[in-house]
Amino acid sequence: MIDRAQVLHVAKLARLALSDEEVERMSRELSAVLGHIEKISELDLDGVSPTSHVVDVVNALRADEPGPSLPREVALAAAPERIDDGFGVPSPGAA
Amino acid sequence: MSEPIELTAAQAIERLRDGDLSAAELFGAYRARAAADELNAFTWVADAAPAQDGAPQGPLAGVPLAVKDLFCTEGVPSQSGSKILAGYRPPYTATAVARLADAGAALLGKTNQDEFAMGSSNENSAFGPVRNPWDRERVPGGSSGGSAAAVAAGLAPWALGTDTGGSIRQPAALCGIVGLKPTYGAVSRYGMIAFASSLDQAGPFTRDVTDAALLLRHMVGRDARDSTSLAFPEQIALPRGVDLRGLTLGVPEELTGEGIESGVREAFNATLALAEQLGASIETCNLPNAPHALSAYYLIAPAEASANLARFDGVRYGLRVDADDLSSMYTRTREQGFGPEVKRRIMLGTYALSSGYYDAYYGRAQQVRTKVAEDFRAAFERFDLLVTPTAPSVAFRLGEKVDDPLAMYLNDVCTVPMSLAGIPAISIPNGLSDGLPTGFQLCGPAFSENRLLNAAYVLEQALGFDGSAART
């Protein structure tokens, strides 16, 4: 149901590298899970509004008041790479 | 005086107030046990109680607290069971933990869990599986397996967990303790490393219902840092009921029949009969869409997870696998940092949200969510509470279901519907089947925690479950 090409496409969207063995296993396992899940396609859901959140709150806004943030040094402390006052990353390159 | 670890948290607080026990002595007793943990329940144990002048103050009076790894705790490893966050020490503390610390709780340790709370057996942790104190060859349940095992084994008096589709209630049931998932929004999610934001809720693991009420009391409330948090409409009261007179309990056919192991069902039916003797009126009812809840959940939760886990990209914290270009750095970091179940859910969620499949999967799942919530609303017009077994089986063997994701997901069949509806639910110990604990679950409308705790308390007193065998 989910073939190799689909697995590779979704993995690319998810920024996940998968080994050949993982691609094969993912295809099998996702197909089994989706096979079960597909039962919801039999339900009559015409006119049913979707629920994204159960809390009855709309547009919870806070007052626009400046407050202290994490100091830069603290925010950068766990970074794998730091360049000057920012997070360092490799070049986007030509890949 | 009995050993300090034999006291419930509420009893310990009384002894501390009376001066019969010192906070240092209590902390030391638990610290020694947690440090000698053979269940792999802890990923970090404190060297000492938090420093302060004089005896600990506040209503929780210095009683130690174990906290699930995914709660951020300032300066203390918070790894969410994942290699991608190995060694991460956050610069701030989650609101739920901070509130309990303000009330006097002392951080004892961080507990093992399924990676990013994805799992029902605690076998998906990068730090190894947790063992069930009732039988060390069996799982403690998940995803908050370390918290459940620690409390059941007397390595902590109580613990914090999180529940997205059953991750508090199911391990509580499998370990023979009390676990409560509050109403969605009752407890701030600020500082919880997110799995599925519309479902995640923090809640207590305790030895008894009174302790659950006490811990929850100091967790709830609106937090400006979580815009989905709500003010709890009343104080959480300590339960005091003596019977169930006047209470109507509904038994949903869809969650109490097929798929429930016979020993679990027998224990459940026996407790229904007991509830009736205690004055409750009991009737079967229907949640017609509940059989589809699991399908909707396994689309919605992975979809939200795939978005939430996009933040683990090797840039700001955690693991980075070096590569020549940015895109390869992302993909290799995530390949090596995430375990198999997390990858599976990211893939499932990304697929469900991808162009061409969104309406058929994610969109329909959200509609099913509406139907599931409507079923509960209709049921609560007739009933005060609904009751089900918590999990369809007792604790299964380590390794038994790791290669069959679907079989693993079916563990959540009785707990997922309440999560989708955002309503509170509690699991209490319901005796043993073949020497292993089973759980009895009660759920109620949003913000009915006091009603839920009272009914659970009355049943607990009548059942008289003795969990001391797991603390040896």
Chai-1 contact restraints between the chains, C-beta under 6 A:
chainA,res_idxA,chainB,res_idxB,connection_type,confidence,min_distance_angstrom,max_distance_angstrom,comment,restraint_id
A,V10,B,M347,contact,1.0,0.0,6.0,A-B,restraint_1
A,V10,B,T350,contact,1.0,0.0,6.0,A-B,restraint_2
A,V10,B,Y351,contact,1.0,0.0,6.0,A-B,restraint_3
A,L13,B,T350,contact,1.0,0.0,6.0,A-B,restraint_4
A,A14,B,I346,contact,1.0,0.0,6.0,A-B,restraint_5
A,A14,B,T350,contact,1.0,0.0,6.0,A-B,restraint_6
A,R15,B,Y330,contact,1.0,0.0,6.0,A-B,restraint_7
A,R15,B,T331,contact,1.0,0.0,6.0,A-B,restraint_8
A,R15,B,R334,contact,1.0,0.0,6.0,A-B,restraint_9
A,L16,B,R334,contact,1.0,0.0,6.0,A-B,restraint_10
A,A17,B,T331,contact,1.0,0.0,6.0,A-B,restraint_11
A,A17,B,R332,contact,1.0,0.0,6.0,A-B,restraint_12
A,A17,B,E335,contact,1.0,0.0,6.0,A-B,restraint_13
A,M26,B,M347,contact,1.0,0.0,6.0,A-B,restraint_14
A,E29,B,P405,contact,1.0,0.0,6.0,A-B,restraint_15
A,A32,B,L406,contact,1.0,0.0,6.0,A-B,restraint_16
A,V33,B,P405,contact,1.0,0.0,6.0,A-B,restraint_17
A,V33,B,L406,contact,1.0,0.0,6.0,A-B,restraint_18
A,H36,B,L406,contact,1.0,0.0,6.0,A-B,restraint_19
A,I37,B,S295,contact,1.0,0.0,6.0,A-B,restraint_20
A,I37,B,Y298,contact,1.0,0.0,6.0,A-B,restraint_21
A,K39,B,S295,contact,1.0,0.0,6.0,A-B,restraint_22
A,I40,B,H292,contact,1.0,0.0,6.0,A-B,restraint_23
A,I40,B,S295,contact,1.0,0.0,6.0,A-B,restraint_24
A,I40,B,R364,contact,1.0,0.0,6.0,A-B,restraint_25
A,I40,B,V368,contact,1.0,0.0,6.0,A-B,restraint_26
A,L45,B,Q367,contact,1.0,0.0,6.0,A-B,restraint_27
A,V48,B,Q367,contact,1.0,0.0,6.0,A-B,restraint_28
A,V48,B,T370,contact,1.0,0.0,6.0,A-B,restraint_29
A,S49,B,T370,contact,1.0,0.0,6.0,A-B,restraint_30
A,P50,B,Q366,contact,1.0,0.0,6.0,A-B,restraint_31
A,P50,B,Q367,contact,1.0,0.0,6.0,A-B,restraint_32
A,T51,B,Q366,contact,1.0,0.0,6.0,A-B,restraint_33
A,T51,B,R369,contact,1.0,0.0,6.0,A-B,restraint_34
A,T51,B,T370,contact,1.0,0.0,6.0,A-B,restraint_35
A,S52,B,Q366,contact,1.0,0.0,6.0,A-B,restraint_36
A,H53,B,S198,contact,1.0,0.0,6.0,A-B,restraint_37
A,V54,B,Y184,contact,1.0,0.0,6.0,A-B,restraint_38
A,V54,B,G422,contact,1.0,0.0,6.0,A-B,restraint_39
A,V55,B,G185,contact,1.0,0.0,6.0,A-B,restraint_40
A,V55,B,T228,contact,1.0,0.0,6.0,A-B,restraint_41
A,A60,B,S227,contact,1.0,0.0,6.0,A-B,restraint_42
A,L70,B,P91,contact,1.0,0.0,6.0,A-B,restraint_43
A,V74,B,P91,contact,1.0,0.0,6.0,A-B,restraint_44
A,A78,B,Y317,contact,1.0,0.0,6.0,A-B,restraint_45
A,A79,B,R316,contact,1.0,0.0,6.0,A-B,restraint_46
A,P80,B,G314,contact,1.0,0.0,6.0,A-B,restraint_47
A,P80,B,R320,contact,1.0,0.0,6.0,A-B,restraint_48
A,F87,B,V315,contact,1.0,0.0,6.0,A-B,restraint_49
A,F87,B,R316,contact,1.0,0.0,6.0,A-B,restraint_50
A,V89,B,V315,contact,1.0,0.0,6.0,A-B,restraint_51
A,V89,B,L326,contact,1.0,0.0,6.0,A-B,restraint_52
A,P90,B,D325,contact,1.0,0.0,6.0,A-B,restraint_53
A,P90,B,L326,contact,1.0,0.0,6.0,A-B,restraint_54
A,P90,B,M329,contact,1.0,0.0,6.0,A-B,restraint_55
A,P92,B,L326,contact,1.0,0.0,6.0,A-B,restraint_56
A,G93,B,D325,contact,1.0,0.0,6.0,A-B,restraint_57
A,A95,B,D325,contact,1.0,0.0,6.0,A-B,restraint_58
A,A95,B,S327,contact,1.0,0.0,6.0,A-B,restraint_59
